[in-house]
Amino acid sequence: MSFRKLLEDIVEKASGAVGAAFVDDDGETIEQFTNGSSYEIRLAGAHHGILFQLMEKIVENVENVENSRSLSAVSITSDLNIFTMVPVEDGTFLVLVQDRTGIQPQGLRVLMETVPAIKALI
């Protein structure tokens, strides 16, 4: 199965999904799938991948070193969309964009279930 097919499956399974992207830590899109504008999904993926890294650094700085945990997901809700990001492996992330009819926890579950399949293709 290809990265694109896995992203297509995410969009099909997640309620209200507009698109999904697999991005690297430089904000470059490795692959994406959308029912709308590919430019908007690519841009969302790039910005949110970088944001995820910043959030990871914040978490590392505020958590007790002995009980340190890595950031497992970030979700941002805007007036129009829900953006959910999860890490795949060092330096790569999945980003899901849902419209406001989407159910964020369900979208997060779909992303988390897809991570092992993405890792298998890397």
Secondary structure per residue as TSV (DSSP state, phi and psi in degrees):
chain	resnum	aa	ss	phi	psi
A	1	M	-	360.0	144.3
A	2	S	-	-93.4	163.8
A	3	F	H	-56.5	-44.4
A	4	R	H	-60.2	-43.1
A	5	K	H	-64.0	-40.3
A	6	L	H	-63.5	-40.6
A	7	L	H	-67.3	-38.1
A	8	E	H	-61.4	-42.4
A	9	D	H	-61.5	-39.5
A	10	I	H	-59.1	-47.5
A	11	V	H	-64.2	-36.8
A	12	E	H	-69.8	-35.9
A	13	K	H	-86.0	-31.1
A	14	A	S	-85.1	127.8
A	15	S	T	-61.5	136.7
A	16	G	T	67.2	13.0
A	17	A	E	-65.7	133.7
A	18	V	E	-101.6	-36.4
A	19	G	E	-176.4	169.2
A	20	A	E	-143.5	148.4
A	21	A	E	-137.9	149.6
A	22	F	E	-112.3	115.0
A	23	V	E	-125.0	158.9
A	24	D	E	-101.4	178.1
A	25	D	T	-72.1	-8.3
A	26	D	T	-91.9	1.4
A	27	G	S	83.8	7.7
A	28	E	-	-81.5	136.8
A	29	T	E	-80.0	122.7
A	30	I	E	-80.5	-44.0
A	31	E	E	-159.0	155.6
A	32	Q	E	-151.2	158.5
A	33	F	E	-143.5	136.4
A	34	T	E	-150.2	155.0
A	35	N	S	-93.2	-3.5
A	36	G	S	-121.9	-134.2
A	37	S	-	-78.3	120.2
A	38	S	H	-67.0	-30.5
A	39	Y	H	-63.3	-44.3
A	40	E	H	-65.0	-39.6
A	41	I	H	-69.0	-41.3
A	42	R	H	-61.4	-43.2
A	43	L	H	-66.6	-43.7
A	44	A	H	-61.6	-43.5
A	45	G	H	-60.9	-44.9
A	46	A	H	-62.7	-50.5
A	47	H	H	-66.7	-39.1
A	48	H	H	-77.7	-28.8
A	49	G	H	-63.6	-41.7
A	50	I	H	-67.5	-41.7
A	51	L	H	-60.3	-40.5
A	52	F	H	-58.5	-43.1
A	53	Q	H	-63.0	-40.4
A	54	L	H	-63.8	-41.3
A	55	M	H	-63.8	-38.3
A	56	E	H	-59.8	-43.0
A	57	K	H	-64.9	-38.6
A	58	I	H	-62.6	-46.3
A	59	V	H	-61.2	-44.0
A	60	E	H	-61.1	-36.4
A	61	N	H	-76.0	-27.3
A	62	V	H	-100.4	-19.0
A	63	E	S	-83.6	148.5
A	64	N	-	-61.1	132.3
A	65	V	G	-57.6	-39.5
A	66	E	G	-67.0	-31.5
A	67	N	G	-109.0	23.7
A	68	S	-	-61.6	138.8
A	69	R	-	-133.4	152.5
A	70	S	-	-86.9	157.3
A	71	L	-	-70.5	128.2
A	72	S	-	-100.6	-20.8
A	73	A	-	-169.5	153.5
A	74	V	E	-134.5	135.9
A	75	S	E	-131.0	134.7
A	76	I	E	-127.6	132.8
A	77	T	E	-112.5	127.3
A	78	S	-	-111.3	-175.6
A	79	D	S	-62.1	-30.8
A	80	L	S	-111.4	-26.6
A	81	N	E	-138.2	165.4
A	82	I	E	-119.9	125.1
A	83	F	E	-111.4	123.4
A	84	T	E	-125.2	133.2
A	85	M	E	-127.3	138.5
A	86	V	E	-134.7	145.4
A	87	P	E	-76.2	149.4
A	88	V	-	-105.7	-66.3
A	89	E	S	-138.7	172.3
A	90	D	T	-46.8	118.7
A	91	G	T	86.1	4.4
A	92	T	E	-131.9	149.1
A	93	F	E	-143.1	151.9
A	94	L	E	-102.9	136.8
A	95	V	E	-125.4	129.1
A	96	L	E	-115.2	132.4
A	97	V	E	-112.7	121.9
A	98	Q	E	-117.8	148.7
A	99	D	E	-77.7	178.3
A	100	R	T	-72.0	-6.8
A	101	T	T	-81.0	-12.6
A	102	G	S	-70.2	153.2
A	103	I	-	-105.3	109.3
A	104	Q	H	-56.6	-47.4
A	105	P	H	-61.5	-33.2
A	106	Q	H	-69.6	-40.6
A	107	G	H	-63.0	-41.8
A	108	L	H	-60.9	-42.9
A	109	R	H	-61.1	-42.7
A	110	V	H	-61.2	-44.4
A	111	L	H	-60.4	-48.8
A	112	M	H	-62.6	-36.0
A	113	E	H	-69.6	-23.7
A	114	T	H	-86.6	-23.7
A	115	V	H	-51.4	-48.3
A	116	P	H	-59.4	-37.3
A	117	A	H	-67.8	-38.3
A	118	I	H	-64.1	-46.1
A	119	K	H	-58.3	-37.5
A	120	A	H	-64.8	-25.0
A	121	L	H	-88.8	-13.8
A	122	I	-	-76.2	360.0
